[in-house]
Amino acid sequence: MPKPKKRGSNHQRGAGGQPRNVQPFSDEDASIETMSHCSGFSDPASFTEDGPEVDEEATQEDLEYKLKGFIDLTLDKSAKTRQAALESLKSAFSSKILYEFIMERRMTLTDSIERCIKKGKSDEQCAAAGLACLLCVQMGSGIESEEIFKTLGPVLKKIVCDGTASIQARQACATCLGICCFIVTDDITELYSTMECLENIFTKAYQRDRDTNGVSSTHNTVLHVSALLAWTLLLTICPMNEVKKKIEMHLHKLPSLLSCDDLNMRIAAGETLALLFELARETDSDFFYEDMDLLTEKLRALATDGNKHRAKVDKRKQRSVFRDVLRAVEERDFPTEMVKFGPERMYIDCWVKKQTYETFKEILGSGMQYHLQSNDFLRNVFELGPPVMLDAATLKTMKISRFERHLYNSAAFKARTKARSKCRDKRADVGEFF
């Protein structure tokens, strides 16, 4: 009888037809080998004093050996194997800086991604597009990245515009197209061409149900959302004269998307409107929008929406977003957010910065904090300066004891409880909290 396959293992054929067992890049690999933002290397709060010493050179060699295997498997005959290899490479690229390793193999990786996007099915195309984003994030804005984009750009555009391709693949390629163009292009013609490609997708949402009060949700909505967000990201790096043209073209049409049945489309349209108003006021401090009363009425309705037919989670998220959008449109105000990564802090104080941060957070996931600490390109985008280098001794001095953390958390809990109790007091003026 044939031996049953072990769960969680991939049986592949190596050289000479011999079977081989390749384990995917796992969370353990990320925590041990990549020293991600959750590890003691980058986070002083989690530094362990008595931890075993790690042979970094041997660990790096082991990691690179695994990654070479995954790169080879992107050419495998099995679609499942190729997809698993792409996902493993994505996990590695999002959790560790691998510039030197990738530099030596960038053409091989580019060819593999191109082949998977052209010939693969939906899931494989999505994984390949995600890996292309991470490849450009790793390489940064240099000549090598431009070469990657010259190869992949036309392929991505073809999939985005292909009505016969799956919606998920088109969505992933639209996101990838926007991010890669944002990272690598210095050619203004290519920037405008990419934006036009994305415009041709999301502007179709304007034309739906013009005879009704709302815009109905369709299976294409996810594609329209991704194209709109990718276009908005590219708008943040356009020259001011082009920004003015785009504002005149879209500012009167975007409010129609606020009536869409899909929550993500409503939020994407609202945040894009806030960003457009921010850019418009930067170019002209006396900027005037004719339909301001109608727009603020729509935004206020979404910020206080109590529709019983919508899920509580969706209503809570929508109200939170549109309160900020309404403040941006009406009062030119932005609620500053603070992002912590290691010993550093970054303040997000405008919609342009928020849009950029959210985009890269979406593709890097839990590796966002690590890349903010170590990735030169991202640090340049957010004006963080060169990476801060801390040795083990410095990290030990910065470590907070468990007892001190407990005291801090207890005090914060008591303060939060008192604040909430005051808010619940019937005698308090409820209006001031909205």
C-alpha positions as CSV (number, residue, x, y, z in Angstrom):
1,M,0.0,0.0,0.0
2,P,1.2,3.5,-0.7
3,K,2.3,5.5,2.3
4,P,-0.1,8.2,3.4
5,K,1.1,11.8,2.9
6,K,2.1,13.7,6.1
7,R,-0.1,16.7,6.9
8,G,1.5,20.1,6.4
9,S,4.3,18.7,4.0
10,N,4.8,19.3,0.3
11,H,6.2,16.3,-1.6
12,Q,8.1,17.6,-4.6
13,R,10.5,16.0,-7.2
14,G,14.1,17.1,-7.0
15,A,16.9,16.6,-9.4
16,G,17.0,13.1,-10.8
17,G,13.3,12.6,-10.1
18,Q,13.9,11.9,-6.4
19,P,11.1,13.2,-4.1
20,R,11.9,15.9,-1.6
21,N,10.0,17.4,1.3
22,V,10.0,21.2,1.5
23,Q,8.6,23.0,4.5
24,P,7.0,26.4,3.9
25,F,8.3,29.5,5.6
26,S,6.6,29.6,8.9
27,D,6.0,31.9,11.8
28,E,8.8,30.2,13.7
29,D,11.2,31.0,10.9
30,A,10.1,34.6,11.0
31,S,10.6,34.9,14.8
32,I,13.9,33.1,14.9
33,E,15.6,33.7,11.6
34,T,14.2,37.1,10.6
35,M,14.3,38.8,13.9
36,S,11.1,40.6,13.2
37,H,9.6,43.6,15.0
38,C,8.2,41.1,17.6
39,S,11.7,39.9,18.5
40,G,14.0,41.2,21.2
41,F,16.5,42.5,18.6
42,S,14.1,45.3,17.5
43,D,11.8,45.7,20.5
44,P,13.4,46.7,23.8
45,A,10.3,45.7,25.8
46,S,10.7,42.1,24.8
47,F,14.4,41.8,25.2
48,T,15.4,38.7,27.2
49,E,18.4,39.0,29.4
50,D,19.2,35.3,29.7
51,G,18.3,34.2,26.2
52,P,20.7,31.8,24.3
53,E,23.2,33.3,21.9
54,V,22.3,32.9,18.3
55,D,24.9,32.2,15.5
56,E,23.6,34.9,13.2
57,E,25.9,33.9,10.3
58,A,24.6,30.3,10.4
59,T,21.1,31.4,10.8
60,Q,21.4,33.7,7.8
61,E,22.9,30.9,5.7
62,D,20.0,28.6,6.7
63,L,17.4,31.2,5.8
64,E,19.0,31.9,2.4
65,Y,19.2,28.2,1.7
66,K,15.4,27.9,2.3
67,L,14.7,30.9,0.2
68,K,16.7,29.6,-2.7
69,G,14.5,26.4,-2.5
70,F,11.3,28.5,-2.6
71,I,12.6,30.5,-5.6
72,D,13.2,27.2,-7.4
73,L,9.7,25.9,-6.5
74,T,8.1,28.9,-8.2
75,L,8.9,27.1,-11.5
76,D,7.3,23.8,-10.3
77,K,4.7,22.1,-12.5
78,S,2.2,22.0,-9.6
79,A,0.1,25.2,-9.2
80,K,-0.3,24.5,-5.5
81,T,3.5,24.2,-5.0
82,R,4.1,27.4,-6.9
83,Q,1.6,29.3,-4.9
84,A,2.9,27.9,-1.6
85,A,6.5,29.0,-2.6
86,L,5.2,32.5,-3.5
87,E,3.4,32.8,-0.1
88,S,6.6,31.6,1.7
89,L,8.7,34.2,-0.1
90,K,6.1,36.9,0.8
91,S,6.4,36.0,4.5
92,A,10.1,36.2,4.4
93,F,10.2,39.5,2.4
94,S,7.7,41.2,4.8
95,S,9.6,40.2,7.9
96,K,13.3,40.7,7.1
97,I,15.5,43.0,5.0
98,L,17.0,40.9,2.3
99,Y,18.5,43.4,0.0
100,E,21.8,41.7,-0.9
101,F,20.1,38.3,-1.3
102,I,17.5,39.7,-3.6
103,M,19.9,41.9,-5.6
104,E,21.7,38.8,-6.8
105,R,18.4,37.1,-7.8
106,R,16.2,40.0,-8.8
107,M,16.0,38.9,-12.5
108,T,15.1,35.3,-11.6
109,L,12.5,36.5,-9.1
110,T,11.1,39.0,-11.7
111,D,10.8,36.2,-14.4
112,S,9.1,33.9,-11.9
113,I,6.6,36.5,-10.9
114,E,5.9,37.4,-14.5
115,R,5.3,33.8,-15.4
116,C,3.0,33.2,-12.5
117,I,0.9,36.3,-13.3
118,K,0.6,35.4,-17.0
119,K,0.0,31.7,-16.7
120,G,-1.3,31.1,-13.2
121,K,-4.9,31.0,-11.9
122,S,-6.5,33.5,-9.6
123,D,-4.9,32.6,-6.3
124,E,-1.4,32.2,-7.8
125,Q,-1.8,35.6,-9.6
126,C,-2.7,37.3,-6.3
127,A,0.3,35.7,-4.5
128,A,2.6,36.7,-7.4
129,A,1.3,40.3,-7.4
130,G,1.8,40.5,-3.6
131,L,5.4,39.3,-4.0
132,A,6.0,41.9,-6.7
133,C,5.0,44.6,-4.2
134,L,7.3,43.3,-1.6
135,L,10.2,42.9,-4.1
136,C,10.0,46.6,-4.9
137,V,9.7,47.5,-1.2
138,Q,12.9,45.6,-0.6
139,M,14.8,47.1,-3.5
140,G,13.6,50.7,-3.0
141,S,13.6,53.4,-5.5
142,G,16.6,52.6,-7.6
143,I,17.5,51.5,-11.1
144,E,17.0,47.8,-10.3
145,S,13.4,48.5,-9.2
146,E,12.8,50.5,-12.4
147,E,13.9,47.4,-14.4
148,I,11.5,45.2,-12.4
149,F,8.7,47.6,-13.1
150,K,9.5,47.9,-16.8
151,T,9.1,44.1,-17.0
152,L,6.0,43.7,-14.7
153,G,4.2,47.0,-15.4
154,P,2.7,46.0,-18.8
155,V,1.7,42.5,-17.5
156,L,-0.1,44.1,-14.5
157,K,-1.9,46.6,-16.7
158,K,-3.0,43.8,-19.0
159,I,-4.5,41.8,-16.2
160,V,-6.2,44.9,-14.6
161,C,-7.9,45.7,-17.9
162,D,-8.8,42.1,-18.8
163,G,-12.5,41.6,-18.2
164,T,-12.1,37.8,-18.5
165,A,-9.6,37.6,-15.6
166,S,-10.8,36.9,-12.1
167,I,-11.9,39.9,-10.0
168,Q,-9.4,38.9,-7.2
169,A,-6.5,38.8,-9.7
170,R,-7.4,42.2,-11.2
171,Q,-7.8,43.6,-7.7
172,A,-4.4,42.4,-6.6
173,C,-2.7,43.6,-9.8
174,A,-4.3,47.1,-9.5
175,T,-2.9,47.4,-5.9
176,C,0.5,46.1,-7.1
177,L,0.5,48.5,-10.1
178,G,-0.1,51.5,-7.8
179,I,2.4,50.5,-5.2
180,C,5.2,49.6,-7.6
181,C,4.7,52.8,-9.6
182,F,4.8,54.8,-6.4
183,I,8.1,53.3,-5.4
184,V,10.1,53.2,-8.6
185,T,8.9,55.6,-11.3
186,D,10.8,58.8,-12.0
187,D,9.2,59.0,-15.4
188,I,6.2,61.4,-15.2
189,T,4.8,59.9,-18.4
190,E,4.7,56.4,-16.9
191,L,3.1,57.9,-13.7
192,Y,0.3,59.5,-15.8
193,S,-0.2,56.4,-17.9
194,T,-0.6,54.2,-14.7
195,M,-3.1,56.6,-13.2
196,E,-5.1,56.7,-16.4
197,C,-5.2,52.9,-16.4
198,L,-6.6,52.9,-12.8
199,E,-9.0,55.7,-13.6
200,N,-10.5,53.7,-16.4
201,I,-11.4,51.1,-13.7
202,F,-12.8,53.0,-10.8
203,T,-14.7,55.7,-12.8
204,K,-17.0,52.9,-14.0
205,A,-18.5,53.0,-10.5
206,Y,-19.6,56.6,-11.3
207,Q,-21.8,55.4,-14.1
208,R,-23.8,52.7,-12.2
209,D,-27.4,53.4,-11.4
210,R,-27.4,57.1,-12.3
211,D,-31.1,57.0,-12.5
212,T,-31.4,56.0,-8.8
213,N,-30.3,57.7,-5.6
214,G,-27.7,55.2,-4.8
215,V,-24.9,53.2,-6.3
216,S,-25.6,49.4,-6.1
217,S,-22.9,47.0,-5.1
218,T,-21.7,44.6,-7.7
219,H,-19.1,41.9,-7.9
220,N,-16.8,44.5,-9.5
221,T,-16.9,46.8,-6.4
222,V,-13.7,45.3,-4.8
223,L,-11.8,46.0,-8.0
224,H,-13.1,49.6,-8.1
225,V,-12.1,50.1,-4.4
226,S,-8.5,48.8,-5.0
227,A,-8.1,50.9,-8.2
228,L,-9.4,54.0,-6.4
229,L,-7.0,53.6,-3.5
230,A,-4.0,52.9,-5.8
231,W,-4.9,56.0,-7.8
232,T,-5.2,58.1,-4.7
233,L,-1.7,56.9,-3.6
234,L,-0.2,58.0,-6.9
235,L,-2.0,61.3,-6.7
236,T,0.1,62.2,-3.6
237,I,3.3,62.3,-5.7
238,C,1.9,64.2,-8.7
239,P,3.0,67.7,-9.6
240,M,0.6,70.4,-8.3
241,N,-0.7,71.3,-11.7
242,E,-1.7,67.7,-12.3
243,V,-3.3,67.5,-8.9
244,K,-5.5,70.5,-9.7
245,K,-6.7,68.8,-13.0
246,K,-7.6,65.6,-11.1
247,I,-9.4,67.5,-8.4
248,E,-11.5,69.4,-11.0
249,M,-12.2,66.1,-12.7
250,H,-13.2,63.9,-9.7
251,L,-14.2,66.1,-6.8
252,H,-17.8,66.5,-8.1
253,K,-18.2,62.8,-9.0
254,L,-16.7,61.1,-5.9
255,P,-19.6,62.0,-3.6
256,S,-21.9,59.7,-5.6
257,L,-19.9,56.7,-4.3
258,L,-20.8,57.6,-0.7
259,S,-24.2,56.0,-1.5
260,C,-22.7,52.7,-2.5
261,D,-24.1,49.6,-0.7
262,D,-20.5,48.4,-0.1
263,L,-18.9,49.7,3.2
264,N,-15.4,49.6,1.8
265,M,-16.4,51.7,-1.2
266,R,-18.0,54.3,1.0
267,I,-15.0,54.5,3.2
268,A,-12.5,54.6,0.3
269,A,-14.6,57.4,-1.3
270,G,-14.8,59.3,1.9
271,E,-11.1,59.1,2.7
272,T,-10.2,60.1,-0.9
273,L,-12.5,63.1,-0.6
274,A,-10.7,64.2,2.6
275,L,-7.4,63.8,0.8
276,L,-8.5,65.8,-2.2
277,F,-9.8,68.6,0.0
278,E,-6.4,68.6,1.8
279,L,-4.5,68.8,-1.5
280,A,-6.8,71.4,-2.9
281,R,-6.3,73.7,0.1
282,E,-2.6,73.2,-0.1
283,T,-2.6,74.6,-3.6
284,D,-5.2,77.3,-2.9
285,S,-5.8,78.4,0.7
286,D,-9.1,80.0,-0.5
287,F,-10.3,76.9,-2.2
288,F,-14.2,76.9,-2.5
289,Y,-16.4,73.9,-3.2
290,E,-19.8,74.8,-4.6
291,D,-21.8,71.8,-3.2
292,M,-20.3,72.0,0.3
293,D,-23.7,72.0,2.1
294,L,-24.9,68.9,0.2
295,L,-21.6,67.1,0.8
296,T,-21.4,67.8,4.5
297,E,-25.0,66.7,4.9
298,K,-24.0,63.3,3.3
299,L,-20.9,63.0,5.4
300,R,-22.8,63.9,8.6
301,A,-25.5,61.2,7.8
302,L,-22.8,58.6,7.4
303,A,-21.0,59.7,10.6
304,T,-24.2,59.3,12.6
305,D,-25.7,56.3,10.6
306,G,-28.0,54.2,12.7
307,N,-29.4,51.9,10.0
308,K,-30.6,48.7,11.7
309,H,-30.0,46.7,8.5
310,R,-26.2,47.1,8.8
311,A,-24.0,45.1,11.1
312,K,-22.9,46.9,14.3
313,V,-19.2,46.4,13.5
314,D,-19.7,48.1,10.1
315,K,-21.7,51.0,11.6
316,R,-19.0,51.5,14.2
317,K,-16.2,51.6,11.7
318,Q,-18.2,53.8,9.3
319,R,-19.1,56.3,12.0
320,S,-15.5,56.5,13.2
321,V,-14.1,57.1,9.7
322,F,-16.6,59.6,8.6
323,R,-16.4,61.7,11.8
324,D,-12.7,62.3,10.8
325,V,-13.7,62.9,7.1
326,L,-16.3,65.4,8.1
327,R,-13.8,67.3,10.4
328,A,-11.3,67.4,7.5
329,V,-13.9,68.8,5.0
330,E,-15.6,71.2,7.4
331,E,-12.9,72.3,9.8
332,R,-9.7,71.4,7.9
333,D,-8.7,69.3,10.9
334,F,-6.9,65.9,11.1
335,P,-6.8,63.7,14.3
336,T,-3.0,63.1,14.7
337,E,-2.1,59.5,15.3
338,M,1.1,58.1,16.8
339,V,2.8,54.9,15.5
340,K,5.3,53.2,17.8
341,F,8.1,51.0,16.4
342,G,10.9,49.9,18.7
343,P,12.3,53.0,20.5
344,E,11.0,55.4,17.8
345,R,7.7,57.2,17.3
346,M,6.1,58.5,14.1
347,Y,3.2,61.0,14.0
348,I,0.6,60.7,11.2
349,D,-0.7,64.3,10.9
350,C,-2.3,64.5,7.5
351,W,-4.4,62.5,5.1
352,V,-1.5,62.1,2.6
353,K,0.6,60.5,5.2
354,K,-2.3,58.3,6.5
355,Q,-3.0,57.0,3.0
356,T,0.6,56.1,2.4
357,Y,1.0,54.4,5.8
358,E,-2.2,52.4,5.4
359,T,-1.2,51.2,1.9
360,F,2.2,49.9,3.0
361,K,0.8,48.4,6.2
362,E,-1.7,46.5,4.1
363,I,1.0,44.7,2.2
364,L,3.6,44.4,4.9
365,G,1.2,43.3,7.7
366,S,3.0,42.5,11.0
367,G,6.3,43.4,9.3
368,M,5.4,47.1,9.0
369,Q,7.1,48.0,12.3
370,Y,10.3,46.1,11.4
371,H,10.5,47.8,8.0
372,L,9.9,51.2,9.5
373,Q,12.9,50.6,11.7
374,S,15.2,49.1,9.0
375,N,14.0,49.8,5.5
376,D,15.8,52.8,4.0
377,F,13.1,53.4,1.4
378,L,10.2,53.5,3.9
379,R,12.2,55.7,6.3
380,N,12.8,58.1,3.4
381,V,9.1,58.1,2.5
382,F,8.1,59.0,6.0
383,E,11.1,61.3,6.6
384,L,12.5,59.3,9.5
385,G,16.2,59.6,8.7
386,P,18.7,56.8,8.7
387,P,17.9,53.7,10.8
388,V,18.6,53.9,14.5
389,M,21.2,51.4,15.6
390,L,21.0,50.1,19.1
391,D,23.2,47.5,20.7
392,A,22.2,44.8,23.2
393,A,23.5,46.8,26.2
394,T,21.4,49.8,25.2
395,L,18.3,47.6,24.8
396,K,18.8,46.2,28.2
397,T,18.9,49.7,29.8
398,M,15.7,50.5,28.0
399,K,13.8,47.4,29.1
400,I,10.9,48.0,31.5
401,S,10.4,45.5,34.3
402,R,7.3,43.4,34.4
403,F,6.3,45.0,37.8
404,E,6.6,48.5,36.3
405,R,4.5,47.5,33.3
406,H,1.9,46.2,35.7
407,L,1.8,49.4,37.6
408,Y,1.5,51.4,34.4
409,N,-1.3,49.3,33.1
410,S,-3.2,49.4,36.4
411,A,-3.0,53.2,36.4
412,A,-4.1,53.5,32.8
413,F,-7.0,51.1,33.5
414,K,-8.3,53.2,36.4
415,A,-8.0,56.4,34.5
416,R,-9.9,54.9,31.6
417,T,-12.6,53.6,33.9
418,K,-13.1,57.0,35.4
419,A,-13.3,58.6,32.0
420,R,-15.9,56.2,30.8
421,S,-17.9,56.5,34.0
422,K,-18.0,60.3,33.5
423,C,-19.2,59.8,29.9
424,R,-22.0,57.5,31.1
425,D,-23.2,60.0,33.7
426,K,-26.7,61.2,32.7
427,R,-25.9,64.6,34.0
428,A,-22.9,65.0,31.6
429,D,-23.4,67.0,28.4
430,V,-23.5,64.2,25.8
431,G,-23.3,66.6,22.9
432,E,-19.7,67.5,23.6
433,F,-18.5,63.9,22.9
434,F,-19.6,63.9,19.3
